[in-house]
Each structure stands twice: as structure tokens, then as C-alpha cells.
Amino acid sequence: MKLSVIICAYNERETILTILDRVHAVTIDGWDKEVIVVDNCSTDGTRELLQEVDYPNTRIIYQPQNMGKGTSIRTAIDHLTGDYAVIQDADLEYDPADHILLTEQADAGAIVIFGSRVVGGDVKYQYTHTYLGARFITSVMNLLFGGKLTDAATATKMVRSDVLKSLNLVGKSFDLDFELPDKLLLAGYEIVEVPISYNPRTYEEGKKITAWDGLQALLVMLRDRFGLSPVWKQGQKPQTVQRSAE
């Protein structure tokens, strides 16, 4: 098996090399690994640091302009060659060591695995409004799409690559973080959650998500619930779709 680790970076000069070191330090039994870094036209020196690194099995893609996190993820999806792909933020909020927990579920046959910051009960958030917003959005997603998620807003999402490539993802910003699970649920996939660690950062440290992103998430869910954006790319629906248990 091969895992593609997608890292999207925008102005992460203080953490990009550390996260790359941590990703490459994780060894997963029975799995090879490739890393795809998409720099979203950083202006703080991140791009220059990336131009000097020399990591094995690592591809770095430089966006010509700031095109948003969602566009960068979709760019990486077009280039990945692994059996599964996992999204890894470029800051230090999420620990790449938790990829082992996700691949264990893949080894057991799971197609979609999310890391949850809520499962296990050790919830850490820097801001009350981000915690309440994540809980509210998760509840709305479960209501609209029949899910049983505890943390729809998690950044740690792992999906079998053929399924990921077949989804008609169109998000350009943080909205893709919610478009991905809602289209997976619409397609009938069970989303398995595993507990992960979480080390929240402050806005002063570079946190970028805002209340506007939460509003966009709600609009995306309403759009997809009412069929205004197709689930599948034309002609690319996988032959076998695993349906959620009733």
C-alpha cells in the first residue's frame, strides 16, 4: 500500500520544515509514502525554504498566485499516486504520527477515515467560538446528510484515492473541508473516525480560519444537499460504492 500525504502551505515559514520532518519520520508498517506539498504563493519565505529542501519521495508544487486551500488540495489530488491520500495541515496543530491510526483502519478495509478531535474526550480548543462553531457545523452536517460524525471540521481526512479522484470537488478555500465529507456521505460512504491529538494555535501564531469560513461551510452543505453540485465527476463514479450501515 502507498499513502499520499497532501500538505498545503500558505505563509508557514515557521513550521513548514518541522512538519515535513515529522511527516517523513513516521514509519507505517506495510506502507510506502509520497508527500505532495502545494505552496499557495506564500510571501513570507515559505516558498524559498521549500526550494532548498531535499526530501525523498516529495513533490513540491508552486501555485502561480494565491488560489485558496481548496484549490491547492484539488491540485494535489490530480498528482497523487498513492492508494490512499491524507490531508495534513502545514502548521503543528495536527500530529503526522496519527497517520498510523488512520492507516490501521484502511488495513481493516475502511475507505474513508477522519481524525476526530472529540472522540476520546480530550477536547482542546484555543477559542470558544471555534469550538462551538465546529460543533454546530458537525450537527448540521449530520442532520442534512445522515452522518454520525463528531468532528466534521477536522483537517485530518483520509480517503481511498480512486474515490477521492472521482468526487466532483469544486471548493476553492476552507469550504472544501466540508464539501468533501458531505459528498462522501451523499455517495453512501461510511466515515470511520479515530481519536487524534490536537494542539490549537492562536491567530497571532498564524491561524487563518474565520467566522466567514463557517458561513461558507453552511452554504456549501445547503448547495450539495439540494443537488446544485454533482457528487461525481462525469463518467468517474467508482464501480463499487460502499453504503453506510442503516
WOVEN-V668605 format. One record per backbone hydrogen bond with DSSP energy under -1.0 kcal/mol. NH is the residue of the N-H (numbers start at 1). CO is the residue of the C=O. E is the energy in kcal/mol with one decimal. If there is no record, write none. Layout:
BEGIN
NH;CO;E
NH;CO;E
END
This chain:
BEGIN
3;32;-2.5
4;84;-2.8
5;34;-2.9
6;86;-3.0
7;36;-2.8
9;38;-2.7
15;12;-1.2
16;12;-2.6
19;15;-2.7
20;16;-1.8
21;17;-2.3
22;18;-2.4
23;19;-2.5
24;20;-2.3
25;21;-1.3
31;28;-2.2
32;1;-3.0
34;3;-2.5
35;57;-2.7
36;5;-3.0
37;59;-3.0
38;7;-2.9
39;61;-2.8
40;9;-3.3
41;39;-1.3
49;45;-2.1
50;46;-2.3
51;47;-1.7
52;49;-1.3
59;35;-3.0
61;37;-3.4
63;39;-2.9
71;172;-1.7
72;68;-1.8
73;69;-2.4
74;70;-2.4
75;71;-2.2
76;72;-2.1
77;73;-2.4
78;74;-1.5
79;76;-1.3
80;76;-1.2
83;2;-1.9
84;2;-1.8
85;159;-2.3
86;4;-2.7
87;157;-2.1
88;6;-3.2
98;95;-2.1
99;96;-2.1
100;97;-1.3
102;98;-1.3
103;99;-2.5
104;100;-1.6
105;101;-1.0
106;102;-1.7
107;103;-2.7
108;104;-1.1
109;106;-1.7
110;105;-2.5
113;158;-2.9
114;192;-3.0
115;156;-2.7
116;194;-3.2
121;118;-2.4
123;121;-1.5
131;127;-1.6
132;128;-2.8
133;129;-2.1
134;130;-2.1
135;131;-2.1
136;132;-2.5
137;133;-2.6
138;134;-2.1
139;135;-2.2
140;136;-2.4
141;137;-2.5
142;138;-2.3
143;139;-2.2
144;140;-2.8
145;141;-2.6
146;142;-1.4
154;151;-1.4
157;155;-1.2
158;113;-2.8
159;85;-2.3
160;111;-1.9
161;83;-2.7
164;160;-2.3
165;161;-2.8
166;162;-1.1
167;163;-1.2
168;231;-3.0
169;167;-1.8
176;173;-1.4
177;174;-1.4
178;175;-1.4
179;175;-2.2
180;176;-2.3
182;178;-1.9
183;179;-2.2
184;180;-1.8
185;181;-2.4
186;182;-2.2
187;183;-1.8
188;185;-1.2
189;184;-2.4
192;112;-2.5
194;114;-2.2
196;116;-2.1
199;93;-2.4
206;203;-1.0
207;202;-2.2
214;210;-1.1
215;211;-1.9
216;212;-2.3
217;213;-2.0
218;214;-1.8
219;215;-2.2
220;216;-2.6
221;217;-2.2
222;218;-2.2
223;219;-2.5
224;220;-2.6
225;221;-2.4
226;222;-1.7
227;224;-1.3
228;223;-2.6
233;166;-2.9
236;233;-2.2
END
